[in-house]
Amino acid sequence: MNELIALAAQRGLPIQLVASAQAQAQCLAERVTKQLQSAINQRGRASLALSGGRSPVPFLGALNAADLAWEQVSLTLVDERWVPLEHADSNAGLLWRHLPAVMPRVDWTPLYYGLSPEQDAECSSAALAALMPLDVVVLGMGTDGHTASIFPGALDLPQLLASDAPALCMPALSAEGAQRLTLSGAALNSARLQILALRGEDKAATLATALVGQHPEWPISAFLRSPLEIVYSPDGG
């Protein structure tokens, strides 16, 4: 892991290595709540965008136990599958299942409205405008170099990644062609703090490749700069 630390340092990126998934979960929860508390102290409110999937589940459990004035936090998602809340693949459903003490208290901004991907993106963009700039964005990454629902090879990839993207939320397709919604570069790059949470040696290898600049076309490559912080555990279980 010394190589990963050195590569991150060359980019000026803080990286924290932790031994286990549970240690990573606690580390992430502490870092996120510290930043949110700072925002609340300074501005009276804070905003947070979380990622879905399987890997964040321990982190969500740790975050659920965090002592914070959640009533002063606005919460949204980094991306969402275009499925209703009740669907097993819904990222919103994941948050409601694993943040039972938090979700009833936050100001919740969903991405899915059930109209159409294009209309839902418009509704989400309008709602998200009140949250800009975001205080904290927690990103994940796939072994293909995707982050949020911004995948390599997307036809509108430059627009999706751009800090001046035409909308805060945009329709997207997964690598398999499934409909999704994703925050664009305009929203993600607004964040005062971005955290990239990774687990597993396969993802460490992907990150190392991106850090040396071998795949500038990978979406994650667009975010490997300040204010990004990396929290990595080799525990991919």
Secondary structure by P-SEA (a helix, b strand, c coil): caaaaaaaaaacbbbbbbccaaaaaaaaaaaaaaaaaaaaacccbbbbbbbbcccaaaaaaaaaacccccccbbbbbcccccccccccccaaaaaaacccccccccccccccccccaaaaaaaaaaaacccccccbbbbbbcccccccccccccccccccccccccccbbbbbcccccccccccaaaaaaccbbbbbbbcaaaaaaaaaaaacccccccccccccccbbbbbbcccc
